[in-house]
Amino acid sequence: MPRIELRTEINAPKEIVFDLSRSIDLHKISTQHTNEEAIDGITTGLIGLNESVTWKAKHFGIYQNLTSKVTEFDRPNYFADEMVKGAFKSFKHEHHFTDLNQGTLMTDFFEYESPTGILGKLADKLFLKKYMMDLLEKRNQTIKEFAERTIGKK
């Protein structure tokens, strides 16, 4: 099962970073290039424990729906969301937030299992893991920019 680990240092308090990380509206901004939209469940605002969202997005030229649910929640330190329905066989995305001297260390662990057995494993090696890493890096950069901009306004 592929596992992606990302660490992002953000010059903002972890409460702000935590809430931006669970913002449906900010997620839409970070995924504009895939025409991602929330079509069911929590479709705006902040998602919380036991709440779900269904996303519609265009990946690899095909529109797909994916439903994820927040299954673990400890504000402002940690939350996890897991796929309920979608293109993957399964995924779990853990979001960890740790205080740093000048802000927050946001650590993501994204573990997924591709469908279709051997073909899925081949897709992981050829392009899927990198594609998912790029999506997560873009998302994290958007969170960083918004968090640091929010602090700059105070």
VENVENVEN-V429249 format. One record per residue. N is the residue number from 1. RES is the residue in one small letter. PHI is phi in whole degrees, -180 to 180 (NA if undefined). BURIAL is + if it has 16 or more other ideal C-beta (glycine too) atoms within 10 Angstrom, else -. D_LAST is the distance of its C-alpha to the last C-alpha in Angstrom with 2 decimals. Layout:
# VENVENVEN-V429249
N&RES&PHI&BURIAL&D_LAST  N&RES&PHI&BURIAL&D_LAST
This chain:
# VENVENVEN-V429249
1&m&NA&-&42.91  2&p&-63&+&40.30  3&r&-135&-&37.11  4&i&-110&+&33.97  5&e&-126&-&31.52  6&l&-128&-&28.17  7&r&-123&-&25.59  8&t&-131&+&22.11  9&e&-90&-&19.67  10&i&-131&+&16.00  11&n&-85&-&13.16  12&a&-161&+&11.25  13&p&-62&+&12.45  14&k&-65&+&15.72  15&e&-61&-&15.01  16&i&-69&+&12.67  17&v&-63&+&15.28  18&f&-58&+&18.08  19&d&-67&+&17.14  20&l&-64&+&16.59  21&s&-69&+&19.97  22&r&-108&+&21.71  23&s&-80&+&20.33  24&i&-64&+&23.36  25&d&-65&-&21.46  26&l&-70&+&19.77  27&h&-60&+&23.22  28&k&-60&+&24.75  29&i&-64&-&22.51  30&s&-72&+&23.39  31&t&-120&+&27.07  32&q&-56&-&27.59  33&h&-67&-&30.33  34&t&-107&+&32.39  35&n&54&-&31.95  36&e&-71&+&30.76  37&e&-142&-&30.43  38&a&-84&+&30.32  39&i&-114&-&33.63  40&d&-159&-&34.24  41&g&77&+&32.77  42&i&-78&+&29.01  43&t&-110&-&28.18  44&t&-158&-&24.58  45&g&81&-&21.64  46&l&-102&+&21.65  47&i&-86&+&25.02  48&g&-131&-&26.25  49&l&-56&-&29.32  50&n&65&-&32.63  51&e&-99&+&31.10  52&s&-130&+&32.16  53&v&-140&+&31.40  54&t&-109&+&33.93  55&w&-104&+&32.86  56&k&-116&-&35.03  57&a&-151&+&34.65  58&k&-103&-&36.85  59&h&-126&+&37.70  60&f&56&-&40.67  61&g&80&-&41.57  62&i&-125&-&42.03  63&y&-75&-&39.98  64&q&-135&-&39.50  65&n&-109&-&38.16  66&l&-143&+&36.57  67&t&-109&+&35.67  68&s&-125&+&33.58  69&k&-130&+&32.92  70&v&-77&+&30.44  71&t&-108&-&32.98  72&e&-141&-&31.04  73&f&-158&+&27.73  74&d&-141&-&26.10  75&r&-68&-&22.40  76&p&-104&+&20.30  77&n&-98&-&22.96  78&y&-166&-&25.26  79&f&-152&+&26.69  80&a&-135&+&29.61  81&d&-125&+&30.91  82&e&-132&+&34.51  83&m&-69&+&36.50  84&v&-100&-&38.73  85&k&-154&-&40.34  86&g&160&+&40.18  87&a&-74&+&41.50  88&f&-82&-&41.19  89&k&-69&-&43.67  90&s&-166&-&40.69  91&f&-156&+&37.21  92&k&-136&+&34.73  93&h&-119&+&31.12  94&e&-97&+&29.52  95&h&-121&+&25.78  96&h&-115&+&24.96  97&f&-132&+&21.64  98&t&-126&-&21.84  99&d&-66&-&19.50  100&l&-118&-&19.44  101&n&-53&-&18.55  102&q&-111&-&15.43  103&g&160&+&14.82  104&t&-136&+&17.32  105&l&-101&-&20.77  106&m&-101&+&21.59  107&t&-119&-&25.38  108&d&-109&+&27.36  109&f&-121&-&31.07  110&f&-120&+&32.73  111&e&-118&-&36.43  112&y&-143&+&38.64  113&e&-127&-&42.27  114&s&-77&+&43.62  115&p&-77&-&46.38  116&t&67&-&49.87  117&g&53&-&50.81  118&i&-62&-&51.93  119&l&-63&-&50.59  120&g&-64&+&47.13  121&k&-64&-&47.33  122&l&-65&-&48.40  123&a&-60&+&45.51  124&d&-56&+&43.10  125&k&-68&-&44.58  126&l&-78&-&44.88  127&f&-156&-&41.56  128&l&-67&+&39.88  129&k&-62&+&38.12  130&k&-65&-&36.66  131&y&-60&-&35.68  132&m&-67&+&33.84  133&m&-60&-&32.16  134&d&-61&-&30.95  135&l&-61&+&29.57  136&l&-68&+&27.67  137&e&-64&-&26.32  138&k&-63&-&25.11  139&r&-60&+&23.47  140&n&-65&+&21.76  141&q&-64&-&20.57  142&t&-65&+&19.05  143&i&-59&+&17.27  144&k&-59&+&16.02  145&e&-61&-&14.82  146&f&-68&+&12.97  147&a&-64&+&11.44  148&e&-71&-&10.33  149&r&-68&-&9.14  150&t&-61&-&7.03  151&i&-67&-&5.48  152&g&-64&-&5.53  153&k&-81&-&3.80  154&k&-82&-&0.00
